[in-house]
Amino acid sequence: MKLFNKIGTRLILAVSFTVIIIIGVFAYFNIQSHSENLISEVERHSNQLSETVKNTMRFDMLQNNREHIARLVNTVAKEEGIKYIRIFNKKGEIIYSTDNAQIGTMLDKKAESCYACHSENEPLQKLPISKRTRIFKLHPDSTGILGIINPIYNEESCWNSDCHAHSSDQTVLGVLDITVDLKEVERLTDESKMDVALFALIAILIIAIILRIFVKILIQRPVRDLVKATNYVAVGNLSYRIKYTRKDEIGQLADAFDNMTRKLAETRMQLFQSDKMASIGRLAAGVAHEINNPLTGVLTYSSFLLKRVKNNPEMKADLEVIVRETKRSREIVKGLLDFSRQSTPKKGNVGIKEIMDNAIAVISNQLKINHITVEKKCGENVPSITADANQVQQVFLNLLINAIDAIGNKGGKIFIVSKEISLSPYGTIQIRNATCPKGHSLIDEEHKIDGLPSIKLKAKSTHNEGFVHLDPIYGKNQHHYGIQFNEDEKLRLFCPQCGVSLVDESKKSPTCGAPTYNLIVPEKGIIEGCTKFDCNWQKWDAVDNDGNINFLEIKISDTGSGIDPKYLSKIFDPFYSTKGQQGTGLGLSVIWGIINNHKGKIIVDSAINEGTTFTIHLPVQND
């Protein structure tokens, strides 16, 4: 029974059954046509023979030479296939026959063999050739017999002959009846049936074998590979891949499977990293008290010493650094705990220049040891911003330490440039919250695009159904599509949770005329976008009407070894480090979290052996 549960066996049986029906119908009509052609040929031959016999007997009938007529009839009847030959007169009396016992007997004119020539006891004046033949059987088990009748019409030479046997008003003098045995025709028909049956059997076997080969290559092997891959994934091997280059549905299925396993692996890694972050949070909560105790001691004694060295400016400056950095260390421990819990930063009005100077002062010794110089360039009237000073200093400090590590002890430069810029919200503003009309959140924290949570929508095309993840940056179109569709196809978009449609058919994209989708941003209006794949139109009136947004831009560049471009998309992931065992992988993830909590953005640009530039945008007006 397992054999019939296989898709290949079912497909072969279905195709074989279809072939049997097609060949059966073809064979039936072919045999019917062949049999009709054979009978038509026998009819033609019999009709020619009948005409030949009638024309041969003409002279003997005019001479009323009965012996010659009987001899001719008996001679012709000896031809293979002829059963018997008879001649009837106008009264239906058999006057000549190859069977002497029939001579002198009368025929029933109402019988099947005579009805074609007689209707209402009146003879037909003319009989078409198509009505001269008949096929019958003497008994049910006998072979078929074809009979052909040929009327013998009265002619002038008949009523003017010496015998004066017929008058001129008589039309038909008699009928010549020849019957032919159809045994040979039936034998050929039976042979045709056997040939067709044998051909059908051979054709079905050949088709089944060919189909079996193609099914095995095109379906069974790929399906078996998919089942095998599924079993690997089921036991936790998410690195298994199906390497198909086919462009058909099986290839698309394999690509979808590989994409699914890749996403599962990424999700598992994210969960693993989330567990790590949770562990770090628990660890931070456990050690915060233990770390703060010695820090409190250091702070207490350094503050006490600071009061006793008022007359020693050099020592006082050093102790002030110790006091300040001890307090900051205490805040860093608390900040790490707050970051793991996604706490809200304590914002105040701060100046970037002062924060940057403090960060540089902390690492001044490292800069000297590694022969690194820092060049600062601040624009005129750089505004203060609303931010958490300790967290922003932590950002600068981490970036500067990374720059020192990248440069090494060979010496180099770090450039810091800060200025105020004005940017359009289009391509800049992050969509941090989006809902469907029923209030369900569309933000997907697990699937990220450029490190930012994406907007997850359910999508349906003409033939496919799946999910799409929209770029969370307003105006950017680095969307991730989980389904395949034509590039000019219009998508139907729905809420993944409740299934409500997000498409507004009444509104059209001004660029291509396709329907638009609507995303509700609480307290920030509605974002509109085009449902056509290759159209990048988006509109967010609430932020567009506010005009350009002022940002404080800080660029920190170094002349270090740089970062391989293929790693740039991962450097902000927790526990991902390009320093090997020397890094924890938390520095840049903490930086990204701090910047994100300040509603800012950080961008990295790097090239091998050319250096790295981190660009930070912090909004000047930050609520």
Backbone hydrogen bonds, N-H to C=O, Kabsch-Sander energy under -0.5 kcal/mol:
donor,donor_aa,acceptor,acceptor_aa,energy
5,N,1,M,-0.7
5,N,2,K,-0.7
6,K,3,L,-1.2
10,R,6,K,-2.1
11,L,7,I,-2.3
12,I,8,G,-2.5
13,L,9,T,-2.6
14,A,10,R,-2.4
15,V,11,L,-2.6
16,S,12,I,-2.9
17,F,13,L,-2.6
18,T,14,A,-2.0
19,V,15,V,-2.7
20,I,16,S,-2.7
21,I,17,F,-2.1
22,I,18,T,-2.5
23,I,19,V,-3.3
24,G,20,I,-2.7
25,V,21,I,-2.7
26,F,22,I,-2.6
27,A,23,I,-3.3
28,Y,24,G,-2.5
29,F,25,V,-2.2
30,N,26,F,-2.3
31,I,27,A,-3.0
32,Q,28,Y,-2.5
33,S,29,F,-2.3
34,H,30,N,-2.6
35,S,31,I,-3.0
36,E,32,Q,-2.5
37,N,33,S,-2.3
38,L,34,H,-2.3
39,I,35,S,-2.5
40,S,36,E,-2.6
41,E,37,N,-2.3
42,V,38,L,-2.4
43,E,39,I,-3.0
44,R,40,S,-2.6
45,H,41,E,-2.6
46,S,42,V,-3.0
47,N,43,E,-2.7
48,Q,44,R,-2.4
49,L,45,H,-2.5
50,S,46,S,-2.7
51,E,47,N,-2.4
52,T,48,Q,-2.5
53,V,49,L,-2.9
54,K,50,S,-2.6
55,N,51,E,-2.8
56,T,52,T,-2.3
57,M,53,V,-2.2
58,R,54,K,-0.6
58,R,55,N,-0.6
61,M,57,M,-2.7
62,L,58,R,-2.2
63,Q,59,F,-1.8
65,N,60,D,-3.2
66,R,64,N,-1.3
69,I,65,N,-1.7
70,A,66,R,-2.6
71,R,67,E,-2.4
72,L,68,H,-2.5
73,V,69,I,-2.4
74,N,70,A,-2.3
75,T,71,R,-2.1
76,V,72,L,-2.5
77,A,73,V,-2.0
78,K,74,N,-0.5
78,K,75,T,-0.9
79,E,76,V,-2.0
82,I,79,E,-1.8
83,K,179,T,-2.5
84,Y,179,T,-1.0
86,R,177,D,-3.0
87,I,96,Y,-2.4
88,F,175,V,-2.5
89,N,93,E,-2.0
90,K,173,L,-0.9
92,G,89,N,-1.7
94,I,105,T,-2.9
95,I,87,I,-2.4
95,I,93,E,-0.7
96,Y,87,I,-1.4
98,T,85,I,-1.5
100,N,98,T,-0.7
102,Q,99,D,-2.0
103,I,100,N,-0.8
104,G,94,I,-3.7
105,T,102,Q,-2.0
107,L,92,G,-1.9
109,K,107,L,-0.8
111,A,108,D,-1.9
114,C,111,A,-1.3
115,Y,111,A,-1.7
117,C,114,C,-1.3
118,H,114,C,-1.0
119,S,122,E,-1.8
122,E,119,S,-1.4
124,L,117,C,-2.1
131,K,128,P,-1.2
132,R,129,I,-1.7
134,R,147,G,-2.0
136,F,145,I,-2.5
142,S,139,H,-1.9
145,I,136,F,-2.7
146,L,180,V,-2.9
147,G,134,R,-3.3
147,G,145,I,-0.5
148,I,178,I,-2.9
149,I,132,R,-2.0
150,N,176,L,-2.3
152,I,174,G,-3.3
153,Y,151,P,-0.7
154,N,171,T,-3.3
158,C,155,E,-1.1
159,W,155,E,-1.5
160,N,156,E,-1.4
161,S,158,C,-0.8
164,H,161,S,-0.9
170,Q,167,S,-1.1
173,L,152,I,-3.1
173,L,171,T,-0.5
174,G,152,I,-1.3
175,V,88,F,-1.9
176,L,150,N,-2.4
177,D,86,R,-3.5
177,D,175,V,-0.6
178,I,148,I,-2.7
178,I,176,L,-0.5
179,T,84,Y,-2.4
180,V,146,L,-3.5
181,D,81,G,-3.2
182,L,144,G,-2.8
186,E,182,L,-2.6
187,R,183,K,-2.1
188,L,184,E,-2.5
189,T,185,V,-2.3
190,D,186,E,-2.5
191,E,187,R,-2.4
192,S,188,L,-2.2
193,K,189,T,-2.2
194,M,190,D,-2.4
195,D,191,E,-2.8
196,V,192,S,-3.0
197,A,193,K,-2.6
198,L,194,M,-2.7
199,F,195,D,-2.9
200,A,196,V,-3.0
201,L,197,A,-2.4
202,I,198,L,-2.7
203,A,199,F,-3.1
204,I,200,A,-2.6
205,L,201,L,-2.3
206,I,202,I,-2.8
207,I,203,A,-2.9
208,A,204,I,-2.7
209,I,205,L,-2.5
210,I,206,I,-2.9
211,L,207,I,-3.2
212,R,208,A,-2.5
213,I,209,I,-2.2
214,F,210,I,-2.6
215,V,211,L,-3.2
216,K,212,R,-2.2
217,I,213,I,-2.2
218,L,214,F,-3.6
219,I,215,V,-2.2
220,Q,215,V,-3.2
221,R,216,K,-2.4
223,V,219,I,-2.9
224,R,220,Q,-2.9
225,D,221,R,-2.7
226,L,222,P,-2.4
227,V,223,V,-2.8
228,K,224,R,-2.7
229,A,225,D,-2.9
230,T,226,L,-2.6
231,N,227,V,-2.3
232,Y,228,K,-2.1
233,V,229,A,-2.6
234,A,230,T,-2.5
235,V,231,N,-1.3
236,G,233,V,-1.7
237,N,232,Y,-2.5
238,L,236,G,-1.5
240,Y,237,N,-0.9
243,K,241,R,-0.7
244,Y,242,I,-1.3
252,Q,248,D,-2.4
253,L,249,E,-2.6
254,A,250,I,-2.5
255,D,251,G,-2.5
256,A,252,Q,-2.7
257,F,253,L,-2.4
258,D,254,A,-2.8
259,N,255,D,-2.7
260,M,256,A,-2.4
261,T,257,F,-2.8
262,R,258,D,-2.3
263,K,259,N,-2.4
264,L,260,M,-2.7
265,A,261,T,-2.6
266,E,262,R,-2.6
267,T,263,K,-3.1
268,R,264,L,-3.0
269,M,265,A,-2.5
270,Q,266,E,-2.8
271,L,267,T,-2.9
272,F,268,R,-2.8
273,Q,269,M,-3.2
274,S,270,Q,-2.8
275,D,271,L,-2.6
276,K,272,F,-2.2
277,M,273,Q,-3.0
278,A,274,S,-2.7
279,S,275,D,-2.7
280,I,276,K,-3.2
281,G,277,M,-2.6
282,R,278,A,-2.6
283,L,279,S,-3.2
284,A,280,I,-3.5
285,A,281,G,-2.5
286,G,282,R,-2.0
287,V,283,L,-2.7
288,A,284,A,-1.9
289,H,285,A,-0.5
291,I,287,V,-3.1
292,N,288,A,-2.7
293,N,289,H,-1.6
295,L,291,I,-1.9
296,T,292,N,-2.6
297,G,293,N,-1.8
298,V,294,P,-2.8
299,L,295,L,-2.9
300,T,296,T,-2.5
301,Y,297,G,-2.6
302,S,298,V,-2.6
303,S,299,L,-2.1
304,F,300,T,-2.2
305,L,301,Y,-2.8
306,L,302,S,-2.1
307,K,303,S,-1.3
308,R,304,F,-0.8
308,R,305,L,-0.7
309,V,305,L,-0.8
309,V,306,L,-0.6
312,N,309,V,-1.6
316,K,312,N,-2.6
317,A,313,P,-2.3
318,D,314,E,-1.7
319,L,315,M,-2.7
320,E,316,K,-2.3
321,V,317,A,-1.8
322,I,318,D,-2.1
323,V,319,L,-2.8
324,R,320,E,-2.8
325,E,321,V,-2.9
326,T,322,I,-2.2
327,K,323,V,-2.2
328,R,324,R,-2.2
329,S,325,E,-2.7
330,R,326,T,-2.0
331,E,327,K,-1.9
332,I,328,R,-2.4
333,V,329,S,-2.1
334,K,330,R,-1.8
335,G,331,E,-3.1
336,L,332,I,-2.8
337,L,333,V,-1.8
338,D,334,K,-2.7
339,F,335,G,-2.9
340,S,336,L,-2.2
341,R,337,L,-1.2
342,Q,339,F,-1.4
343,S,338,D,-2.9
347,K,345,P,-1.1
348,G,387,A,-2.4
350,V,348,G,-0.7
350,V,385,I,-2.9
355,I,351,G,-1.7
356,M,352,I,-2.7
357,D,353,K,-2.3
358,N,354,E,-2.1
359,A,355,I,-2.0
360,I,356,M,-2.3
361,A,357,D,-2.2
362,V,358,N,-1.6
363,I,359,A,-1.2
364,S,361,A,-0.9
367,L,363,I,-2.2
368,K,364,S,-2.0
369,I,365,N,-2.5
370,N,366,Q,-2.0
371,H,368,K,-1.4
372,I,367,L,-2.9
373,T,412,G,-1.9
375,E,373,T,-0.5
375,E,414,I,-3.0
376,K,374,V,-0.6
377,K,416,I,-2.7
379,G,418,S,-2.7
382,V,379,G,-0.8
385,I,350,V,-2.2
387,A,348,G,-2.7
387,A,385,I,-0.8
389,A,387,A,-0.8
392,V,388,D,-2.6
393,Q,389,A,-2.5
394,Q,390,N,-2.0
395,V,391,Q,-1.9
396,F,392,V,-2.2
397,L,393,Q,-2.8
398,N,394,Q,-2.5
399,L,395,V,-2.2
400,L,396,F,-2.5
401,I,397,L,-2.5
402,N,398,N,-2.3
403,A,399,L,-2.0
404,I,400,L,-2.3
405,D,401,I,-2.5
406,A,402,N,-2.2
407,I,403,A,-2.1
408,G,404,I,-2.8
410,K,407,I,-0.6
411,G,408,G,-0.7
412,G,371,H,-1.3
414,I,373,T,-2.5
415,F,557,S,-2.4
416,I,375,E,-2.9
417,V,555,K,-2.3
418,S,377,K,-2.2
419,K,553,E,-2.0
421,I,551,F,-2.9
423,L,549,I,-2.7
427,G,425,P,-0.5
427,G,474,Y,-4.3
428,T,425,P,-2.1
429,I,425,P,-2.2
431,I,472,P,-3.9
432,R,430,Q,-1.1
435,T,520,I,-3.0
436,C,440,H,-1.7
439,G,436,C,-2.2
442,L,434,A,-3.1
444,D,454,S,-3.1
445,E,443,I,-0.7
448,K,446,E,-0.8
449,I,452,L,-2.7
452,L,449,I,-1.5
454,S,444,D,-1.2
454,S,447,H,-2.2
455,I,470,L,-1.7
456,K,442,L,-3.0
456,K,454,S,-0.6
457,L,468,V,-2.7
458,K,494,F,-2.5
459,A,466,G,-3.0
460,K,492,R,-2.0
461,S,464,N,-2.7
466,G,459,A,-2.6
468,V,457,L,-2.6
469,H,480,H,-3.1
470,L,455,I,-3.0
470,L,468,V,-0.5
474,Y,429,I,-2.8
474,Y,472,P,-0.6
476,K,473,I,-2.1
479,H,477,N,-1.5
480,H,469,H,-2.8
481,Y,479,H,-0.5
482,G,467,F,-2.2
482,G,480,H,-0.5
489,E,486,N,-1.7
491,L,531,T,-2.3
492,R,460,K,-2.3
493,L,491,L,-0.6
494,F,458,K,-2.8
495,C,500,V,-2.0
499,G,495,C,-1.6
502,L,493,L,-2.7
503,V,493,L,-0.5
504,D,516,T,-3.4
505,E,503,V,-0.7
507,K,504,D,-1.1
509,S,514,A,-3.0
513,G,509,S,-2.2
516,T,504,D,-1.2
516,T,507,K,-1.2
517,Y,529,G,-2.6
518,N,502,L,-2.6
519,L,527,I,-2.5
520,I,435,T,-2.1
521,V,519,L,-0.5
521,V,525,G,-2.9
524,K,521,V,-2.9
527,I,519,L,-3.0
528,E,526,I,-0.5
528,E,539,K,-3.4
529,G,517,Y,-1.6
530,C,537,W,-1.6
531,T,515,P,-2.0
533,F,489,E,-1.5
534,D,487,E,-1.1
535,C,532,K,-1.5
536,N,534,D,-0.5
539,K,528,E,-2.8
541,D,526,I,-0.6
543,V,540,W,-0.6
544,D,540,W,-2.3
545,N,541,D,-2.7
547,G,544,D,-1.3
549,I,423,L,-3.2
551,F,421,I,-3.0
552,L,618,L,-3.2
553,E,419,K,-3.2
553,E,551,F,-0.7
554,I,552,L,-0.5
554,I,616,I,-2.4
555,K,417,V,-3.2
556,I,554,I,-0.5
556,I,614,F,-2.5
557,S,415,F,-2.7
557,S,555,K,-0.6
558,D,612,T,-1.8
559,T,413,K,-1.1
561,S,406,A,-1.3
567,Y,564,D,-2.3
568,L,565,P,-1.0
570,K,567,Y,-1.7
571,I,567,Y,-0.8
573,D,570,K,-2.0
575,F,585,G,-1.8
576,Y,573,D,-1.7
576,Y,585,G,-0.9
577,S,575,F,-0.6
582,Q,579,K,-1.5
583,G,580,G,-1.1
590,V,586,L,-2.6
591,I,587,G,-2.0
592,W,588,L,-2.9
593,G,589,S,-2.2
594,I,590,V,-2.4
595,I,591,I,-2.7
596,N,592,W,-2.6
597,N,593,G,-2.3
598,H,594,I,-1.1
599,K,596,N,-1.8
600,G,595,I,-2.7
601,K,617,H,-2.0
603,I,615,T,-2.7
605,D,613,T,-2.2
607,A,611,G,-1.7
609,N,561,S,-3.6
610,E,607,A,-2.0
611,G,607,A,-1.1
613,T,605,D,-2.8
614,F,556,I,-2.4
615,T,603,I,-3.1
615,T,613,T,-0.5
616,I,554,I,-2.8
616,I,614,F,-0.5
617,H,601,K,-3.0
618,L,552,L,-2.1
618,L,616,I,-0.5
620,V,550,N,-2.2
622,N,620,V,-0.8
623,D,621,Q,-0.6
